[in-house]
Amino acid sequence: MKYTISIDQTHSIAWGLSLSEAAMFSFLYSVPAWAEQIFVDNQVWFFASRNKAIDEMPIISDKSDTVYRLYKSLQSKGVIDWKKFGEKDCIRITEKGKQWNSLNTTVGNKSDDTRKNIRKKSENNPTYNSTKNNSTINNILECEFENPLPETKIKNSFSRQSIHDSISHEQGFKEKEKSTREKEKESQEPTETYSAFIAYCQAYENCAKVTLPKNKQGNYIMSAKDGSNCKKLISWIKQIAVVEGTIDEMISAFTKAAWHVGDKFIRNNFSISIIYSNANSIYTKWHFNNPAAQEKRRLEEIERLVNEYQP
C-alpha cells in the first residue's frame, strides 16, 4: 500500500479531475517504474493491474469495477491511453498526462484563473508581525561549528588485507556473472508447459485472427494463472488421449476444436483457463459434431450390425 499520495493540484484543477481521479492518476503516473511492459505493434504498454491498484490505493476503492471506471474516465480526459490485451488492462501516459508535476499545462488560461482566484482569497495585509531579528545573522556568524563527521582512517590500498579483499570481490563477481549466464541459458529452453502455451497462442491467433501480447524479447506473456491451467490441460489431454501426436500438437488441435465448437461464451472469453474449465464439454461437442468423428461412428455402427446379423 502506498503510504503517501502526491497530487498535482494545478493540473488536476486545469484538467477537471475529481479527487479520486487525481489520486488514481498519481498512482498510474509512476507505472513505468513497476509495471510489466507489453509490446504491441511497436508500441510500449504497461500492465496496470486492477488488483495492484486496489492493493496500493485502498483509500479510493476495493472494487475492480470502480478502478475500471476511473481508467476509462482518465482516458476520456486525455491523460492516459487504455486498451485491454487478453485479460490485461494496459495503459500509456499521454503527452498531456506527462505534464503532471511540471510547470507546463495544455490549458494555461484555466490554471492562471485558478491561481488568481486563490490569490484573491489570500490576505493582502497579513496581521502577523515580522519576527525577524537582525542580530540573528551576527550571532550565527560568531558561532564556531564542529565537524559532525567522525574521523576516518585512510585505508592503505597496497596492504595485504586490501589485496585479499580485492581478489575476493573479483572472484565473487565472476561467480555471480557465471551463475547469471547459466540461468539465462536455461531460460532459453522453454519448459513443456510454456511450449504448450505457445502452441495454444499460435492456434488461437490463427482461428480468431488476433495478435496476442508479447514481451520485449518477442515471447508470449504467460501469467501464473495461465501456466497453472495450461499444466492441468496437458495432464487432462494425456489421460483422455484426445488426439495423437506431441503435446504441442495435441494442445493446438484441442484449441482449434474449442474455437470451432461454436460456443459463444467460450469464444467471447477465450483463454487457456476457459478451455481447461470447459474441457469435458468441448470434447463432447467436438466428438459428436466433427465430420471425421461422425464418419467413424457410422462405420463402427455398420460393422456392429454386420457382425450382429452374420449367420
Buried (B, 14 or more C-beta within 10 A) or exposed (E): EBEEBEBBEBBBBBBEBEEBBBBBBBBBBEBEEEBBBBBBEEEEBBBBBBEBBBEBBEEBBEEBEBBBBBBEBBBEBEBBBBBEBBEBBBBBBBEBBEBBEEEEBEBEEBBEEBEEEEEEEEEEEEEEEEEEEEEEEEEEEEEEEEEEEEEEEEEEEEEEEEEEEEEEEEEEEEEEEEEEEEEEEEEEEEEEBBBBBBBBBBBBEEBEEEEBBBEEEEBBBBBEEBBBBBBBBBEBBEEEEBEEEEBBEBBBBBBBBBBBBEBEEBBEEBBBBBBBBBBEEBBEBBBEEBEEEEEEEEEEEEEEEEEEEEE
